[in-house]
Amino acid sequence: MDIKTIILAAGQGTRMRSSKPKVLHKVADRALLHHVYDTSAQLENNSIVIIYGHGGELVKEQLNTLNADWVEQKEQLGTGHAVQQAEGFINDSDKVLILYGDVPLLKKSTIERLLENVSQKSIGLLTVELDDPKGYGRIVRDNDGNVLKIVEEKDTTEDERLITEGNTGIIATPGNLLKEWLSRLENSNAQNEFYLTDIIEMAVNDGVRVKTNLAESMDEVLGVNDRSQLAHLERVYQLEQAQQLMASGATLRDPSRIDIRGDFESVGQDIEIDINVLFEGTNTIGNNVIIGANCILKNAVIGDDAVILPNCIIEDATVGVRSRIGPFARLRPQAELAAEVHIGNFVEIKKSTVATGSKINHLSYIGDATIGSKVNIGAGTITCNYDGVNKSQTIIGDGAFIGSSTQLIAPVTVGKGATIGAGSTITKDTEKEQLTLSRAKQITIKDWQRPVKPK
């Protein structure tokens, strides 16, 4: 059977106090709806339909890369009404999975267990055990434990309100049976809405067994209704990511103080990560890497045995094996460092390659440059790569020594083994193995008086 996933994403989220649709609020810098989509997209033979609400064109616009059919629910008449909007996409032979766009932490393994319950004689219902079931529909069972129905809290009796097994709203059912039950929904309830949960009682009355699975935790099926819940799920998600990192061989100084807003291409063993490190995009971390406190890594590739000292930013850049970066260094996009490179305090590298064993240790800007091996660049050196219109290349040969406070006016080439005297402004190519410098003559003016303010 093919799977048809229907994601309900039409809720207004009034308690968010936001002009933005609820499902566009983010956990780990990714929209709630995007989390739900990504999880369901991992299922084989699955196609996805997203039900969005009136005024939710912004959802389609911002998530237009999702491979899904989009259907508008023009009137908010309940969850059953929302699913009815997708009837044209449901085949009789489908296994239909109904998810919610504001429940971001649902696991693929939970979904797969739920789908195993689907046949012409049974449907799957995901439930959760709650310490405080307030706000949840209750699962009503008979004396043998068979599910009889779901009662929304507003419609519960006093006894039913004591039930602690709650409905998550997540259901898996055969397509042909779902379409039949949807056609029989009525809105004779306290909210005058068409409840999807009513199909449970219909299934029981039709002799179809309701098989339940229990969610691992309340957090897995918690929907976001306000910013407090959003913040709570952010921390739950981050702790899950931290646990996965530690399981792969990383030491985290404090698992509660790390943020992973993306994923990892690969993670080596014996990594040490200090507090307040932020990972964005897709990162690759080698073995025996040390990352200091307060660093940001985005789409970075970090080689084995590299050391990233505190307060560094590395974005779309590569750090070679046994290199040492920081503290307070910034590697911008297309910075590519080979092995054993040292980048020090307040050094910025942009769109440049730095070959093996070179050092740029203090207060320098290197942009649009090709730097050879074993080059030493002194403090305060700048590659002047931009003339206001064009960006030009600086090339520094192997073994060159660039004195402190040097300006290299691109395009310019410093020869192999050349030495540039400190304080120079280099505007022409320099010869290899030679000393080049440009300085004004130093003079002292005798009897000069420093100006003073009149009394």
N, C-alpha and C positions, 0 to 999 in steps of 0.2 A: 504493500500500500504506500502511495505517496503521502507526504506530510504537507498539510496546509496550515501555516501558522498565521493566526490573526492577532495582531497587536493592537490593543485598544489604547489610543493616545489622544483622546478627545477631551479629557478633563481640563477644566479651566484653572484649577489650582488657586482658588481665591485666597486661601490662607498663606500662600507664598508672598502675598502683597507685592506683586510684580506685574509689569506689563508684558513680560515674556511668558510664552506658554510653559506650563510646568515641566513638560518632558524635555525642554531645552536647557533646564538647569543642569549643572554638571557635578559628577563625581569623578575625581581624578582627571579633571580637565576634559571629560568626554560627556556628551549629553546623556541624560538618563535613558532616553529612547535608544540611543546608539548602543549602550551596554546591552539592552534587551535584544536588539537586532543582532548584534555580534554573537551573542550566545545561541540564539535560535538558528543563525546562519551556519553554525557548525554541524547541524543535523543533516544527514544524507537525504537526498531526494525530497528536499524541502523547498517550498516557495512561500513567500511572505506577503501578507496584506496588512497595511497599516491604516487604521481608522483614525482620522484626525478631525478636530472640531472646527466649528465655525470661527473664522478669523485665524485659523491655524496655518495659513499659507506660509507664514514664517518658518514653520516646522519643515515643510516641504523644501523651502528655499535653502535653509541651512543644512539639511540632511539629504540633499538631492543626489548624493553619491550612493545612497542605499539602494540596493537592487530589490525593489519591492513595488507592489501595486498600491497606489494611494487612493483612499475612498473617504469622502467627506461625510461626516455626520452633521447635517445642518441643524437639527434640533437635538438637544440633550434630553433624551427620553429614557435613559437608563442603559445598563450594560447589555441587556437583551436586545434592545433597539440598535445598539452599536454593532453587535454581531450580525444582525439582520442586514446591515448595509453591505456585508461581504458575501451574501448568499450567492451572488452571481459568479463568484470565484471558487465556490465549493463544489467538488465533484462527489458523487455518491460514494465512490470507492476511497476517498481520502480519509486519512486520520487527521482530524482537525484539532489543533492545539491552540488554546486561547490564553494569551499572555497580556500583561499590562505594561504600558510604556513608562510607568513611574516605579517599577520594581527592578532595580538594576543589578542586584546581587544573586539572582536565581542561577543555580548551577546547571550546566549541561547534563551532568549525571542524574540530577533530580528529574529533569525533563525526560530523559531516556527511560528511567524507571516508570514514570507516569504513562508514557506511550505504550509500554508493554501491557498495560491493562485494557487496551482498546481492542474490541472485537464486536461482532454483531450481538453478543450476549452480555457485554460489559463496557463500562466507560471508566475513565480515570479521574479522580478528584484529589487535588493536593490540599492537605489540611495542616494545621499547625497547633501545637499545644501551647496555651497561653497562661501566664500567671494572672494577668488581668485581661479578660476577653472583651473589655468595653470597646464598642465600636465595630466589633466583628460579627458577621453572621455566624450562627451556631449550627453545629452538625448534630442533628437529631437522629439517634439510633434506636433500634428496638432492643429487647432484652437479650437477643443473641448477637448484638453488635453490628447488625446490618444497618446501613444508612437508609433512613426513611426520607429525609428532606433537609433542606437548609432554611433556617428562619433568620431573616434580617433583624438586627437588634431592635429596630423601631417596632417590629411586629412580634417580638418575643413575649411569651408569658413569663410570670415570675420564676417558675421552675426552669424554663429554658434559658433564662439569663444566667443561671448557675453553671451551665455547661462551659467547660474550659477548652474544648476543641473548637477551633475557629476555622472558618472558610477563608481560603486565600483567593478564591475566584479563578484559580488556574485549573482548567479542565481539558481533558483529551477525550474525543468522542468520534465515532464513525460519522462521515459526512452525511450519509442518507438519513440517519436517525436525528442528527442535529437539525437538519432542515425541517424535518417533520415537527420536532418540538418547538422550533422557533415560530412556526406558523400557528402554534396553539398558545403562545404567550399572551397573558392579559395583564392589565395594569391596575387591578383592584387591590391596592395596598396603600399604606400610609403615605407613600411618596407619589402615588399615581405614575409609577415608572414600570417599564418592562424589565423585570429582573432576570438575568441570565440564570441565576441560581434556581429558578423555578423548574428548569429542565431536569434537575435531580429528582424531584418528586415525580415528574412525568416518567422518567426512566424507570423508577421503582414501580409505578403503576402499570407500566408496559412490560414488566417482567425482566427488565434489563438491570443487571447487578451493578451497583456503584462500588468500585474498588478504590480504596484510599491509599495514598502514600503520605507519610508524615515528613514535613520539611525538617532539615537538620537543625534549624534554629529559626527564631522569629525574624532575625535580621535578614535571612536569605529571602524572605517573602515580604519584607516590610516595604510598603509603598511610601513615597515621599509626599507629605501633605503640607509641610511647613519647613522653614529653614533650619529649625532645630533638628528635625529628622534628617534633613540633607547633610548637616554637619556630622551627625551620628554615623550615617552610612559611609561618609568619607573616611572616618577613622576606622570603621570596621573593615572597609576595603583595603586601606593602607596596611592595617595589621595583617590581613591575609597575604598581601604581597610581601611583607617583611618575613612572614613565616616561610614562604616559598623561597625567598633568597637565602635564609638561614639553612633550609633543607638542602640547598644546592652547594653549600660550603662557604657561605659568607658569614663573617662575624659582624654583628651590628652592635654598636656601643649602646644604643637605646632603640629597640624596635618601634617604640611609639613616636620617635622623632626622625622619621624618614618618609619621603613622599615619592611615590612612583606613579607618574602620570603618562604611562606608555607601556612599553614592554622591552624585553631583552632578546637580542638575536642569540646571544650565548653569554653564560656567566661561568667564569672559572672557579677554581677552588682556592681556599685560604685567602679570600679577600677580606680586608678590614675597612669598614665604613663607619665614620664618626657621625656625630649628630647633625641633624638639619640638612642632610644632603637631599637634593631634588633631582630626580631622573625624569626627563621628558623625551617624547619620541621613541626611537628604537636605539638602544645602546648595546655595545659589545664590550664586555669586561674580561680581560685575561686572568691568568693565575697570579696569585701573590700580589695583587694590586692593593695599594693603600690609598684611601680617599679621605682627606681631612674634613673637618667640620665646615658647614655652610657652603658647600660647593654645589654648582648647578651643571649637570651634564645633559645635553640634548643631542641626540643622534651622534654620539661620540663613539669612537673605537679606541679602547685603551689596551695597550699591549702588556704582555707579562711583566711582572716585577716593576711596573711603573709606580711612581709615588706622586699623588696629587695633593699638595699641601692646602691648608684651609683657604676658603674664600676665593676659589677659582671658578671661572665660567668657561665651559668648553662646549661649543656648539658647532655641529656639522664638521668636526675636526678629528684628526687621527693623531694619537700619541704612541710613539714607538716603544719597543721593549726597553726596560731599564731607564726610561726617561724620568726626569724630575721637573715637576711643574709647580710654580707658585712660591710662596703664598701670594694672593691677590693678582693672579695672572688671568688674562683673557685670550682664549683661542677662538677666533671667529671663523665663519664658514670658509672651507677649503684651506685651512691650515693643516699641513701634513708634516709631522715630525717623524724623523727616522729614529733609530735606536740611540739611546744614551744622550739624548738632547736635554739640555738644562734651560728652562725658561723661568725667570725669577720674578721678583717683586715688581708689580705695576708694569709688566711687559704685555703688549698687545700684538698679536700676530693675525694677519688677515690675508687669505688667498696667497699663501706662500708655502714653499717647501724648504725644510731645514734638514740637511743631511746629517749623517751619523757623527755624534760626538761634538756637535757645535753648541756654543753657550751664548745665551742672551740673558744676562742675569739681573739687569736693573733698568727700570724706567725708560723703556724703549718702545718705539712703534715700528713694526716691520709689515709693510703691505705691498702686495704684488711683487714679491721678490723670490729669487731662487738663490738659496744659500748653500754653499758646499759643505764638505765635512771638515770637522775640527776648526771651524771659524770661531773667533772670539769677538763678540760685539760689545763694546763698552757702554757704560751707563749714559742714558740720554740720547742715544742714537736714533735718528729718524730717517726712514726712506720717504722722501717727498715724492709721492707717486701720482699726485693729482694736480694738474695745472689749471683747474677750473672747468675744463672741457673733457680732457682725455686722461686716462690712467695709464701709466707707463711702468715698465719693468726695471727692477734693480737686480743685477746679477753679481754675486760675490763668490769668488773662486775658493777652492779648497785651501785651508790653512791661513786665510787672511786674518789680519788683526785690525779691528776698527776701533780707533781711540774714542774716548768718551766725548759726548756732546758733538757728534758729527752729524751733518746733514748730507744725505746722498740724494742729489737732484736727478730723478729718473727722467729719461732713460740713461742708465749709466752702468758700466761694468767695472768691478774691482778685480784686478788680476789675481791669479793664484799666488798665494804666499805674500801678497802685498800688505804693507802696513800703512794705515791712515793715521796721521797725527791727530791728537785730541783737539777738539774745537774747530775742525776743518769743515768747509763747505765744498763738497766735491761735485763739480758740474761736468767733468770730462772723464772718459775712461782712464783708469790708472794701470801702470805697468806692473807685471808680475814681479814678485820678489824685491820690489823697490818701496822706499818710503815716500809717501805723498802727503803734503799738508798745505793748508792755505790759511794764513793768519795775518791780521793787521799787526804792524810793528807796535810793540809795547813801549809806551813813553810815560814819563812822570813829569807833571807840570809843577815846577817849584813855585812856592809862594802863593799857591792857589788857596782861596778862602771859600769854605762852604757857606752858602747863603743862610742867613738867619732871618727870622721874622722880626719886624720892628717892634720895639716895646710899646 
